[in-house]
Amino acid sequence: MRFLPLRAKIRPVADPAREEGNRFMKVTINRSVLELVEGDITLQDTEAIVNAANPSLLGGGGVDGAIHRAGGPQILEECKAIGGCPTGEARITSGGRLKARYVIHAVGPVYKDGRQREPEWLAGAYWSSLELASLNKIKSVAFPAISTGVYGYPMEAAAEVALTTVRRYLEGHPEIQRVRFVLFGTMAYEVYERALRAMKEEGRLKEGRPM
Ligand code: ADP
């Protein structure tokens, strides 16, 4: 007779983002849940994952490369048909072989000195992604830290824009039930956690009861 590992029997119903055993934080905003998790966005089981794309939508390095590798050639074919996306906006394709049914390709700004409207462009990338999710009746979305890799946006400043924009959107859009930030590495996770804690402590989160 084979014994099941004990863990398999007693494991409680966990938050999906928690499965990897990585660090995790969760708050509620209005009727939605906002989560932070350290991990790899290509593995997420949200209905959509967001890609930090470039305006050509023809693929690149970083998270973009990882998503196309994991999702297979279909995503690139769809991107080619779309034909590009301006900075501060987003476009949607299927998720190919990914667990996520959709990929939302968001184009964040290249960071120069913070005075070239980078915060507006970055907020636009998040906001447009969420609008596309609402339009397509997508209820759960995972975001990477857009623009903070090759595009050079400082992580602290980017976290503030990302969290503020998503908070504002969720306050008016309960149809998005779950937004998850998937932070690649301990450093990124800690920056986001600090920013979210500060928001909570300063009373900037309108916490409600999730649906
Ligand atoms: P950008 O060009 O918008 O800066 P990058 O892909 O270079 O895009 O980086 C954006 C962020 O995504 C960086 O913080 C990077 O560490 C992170 N990243 C890279 N690979 C992954 C992954 N597989 N899952 C989640 N985040 C990732």
Residues whose N, C-alpha, C, O or C-beta is under 5 A from the ligand:
A	BS01	ADP	G39 D40 I41 T42 A52 G61 G62 V63 D64 A66 G108 P144 A145 I146 S147 T148 G149 V150 Y151 G152 V182 F184
